[in-house]
Amino acid sequence: MAVLNCYMICIISFQAQIFNSYGYQRFVTQKDGSMDLLVQLSLLKAKSMAYIYNNHKIKKIVVT
């Protein structure tokens, strides 16, 4: 049990060091970079799901 607690504390402190690092801060705050691309991809994915659903409804109407 003590080993598991020690392991969890090490993981949490390691994550805190990553989030405070210069590289992570630069990655998150850069313009036209990776995070912006991920946000744009999520919006496009949501739109594509809506388009697929609407196309399916239109195909049902056209077929009947």
C-alpha positions in Angstrom: 0.0 0.0 0.0 2.8 2.4 0.9 4.5 1.6 -2.5 1.3 2.5 -4.4 1.0 5.8 -2.5 4.6 6.6 -3.2 4.1 5.7 -6.9 1.0 8.0 -7.2 2.8 10.9 -5.5 5.7 10.5 -8.0 3.4 10.5 -11.0 1.5 13.6 -9.7 4.7 15.5 -9.1 6.0 14.5 -12.5 2.8 15.7 -14.2 3.1 19.0 -12.3 6.6 19.5 -13.5 5.5 18.8 -17.1 2.7 21.3 -17.0 5.0 24.0 -15.6 7.8 23.4 -18.1 8.7 25.9 -20.8 8.1 23.4 -23.6 4.6 22.6 -22.5 3.7 26.3 -22.0 5.1 27.1 -25.5 3.1 24.2 -27.0 -0.1 25.3 -25.4 0.2 29.0 -26.2 1.7 29.0 -29.7 -0.3 30.5 -32.5 -1.2 28.4 -35.5 0.4 25.4 -33.8 -0.5 22.0 -32.6 -3.2 23.1 -30.1 -4.9 25.3 -32.6 -4.9 22.5 -35.1 -6.4 20.1 -32.5 -9.2 22.6 -31.7 -10.0 23.1 -35.4 -10.0 19.3 -36.0 -12.5 18.8 -33.2 -14.8 21.4 -34.7 -14.5 19.8 -38.1 -15.2 16.4 -36.7 -18.4 17.7 -35.0 -19.5 19.3 -38.3 -18.7 16.1 -40.3 -20.9 14.0 -38.0 -23.8 16.4 -38.5 -23.2 16.3 -42.3 -23.2 12.5 -42.3 -26.4 12.5 -40.3 -28.1 15.0 -42.5 -27.0 13.1 -45.7 -28.4 9.9 -44.3 -31.8 11.7 -43.7 -31.7 13.1 -47.2 -31.0 9.7 -48.7 -34.0 8.2 -46.8 -36.2 10.9 -48.2 -34.9 10.5 -51.8 -35.2 6.7 -51.7 -38.9 6.7 -50.5 
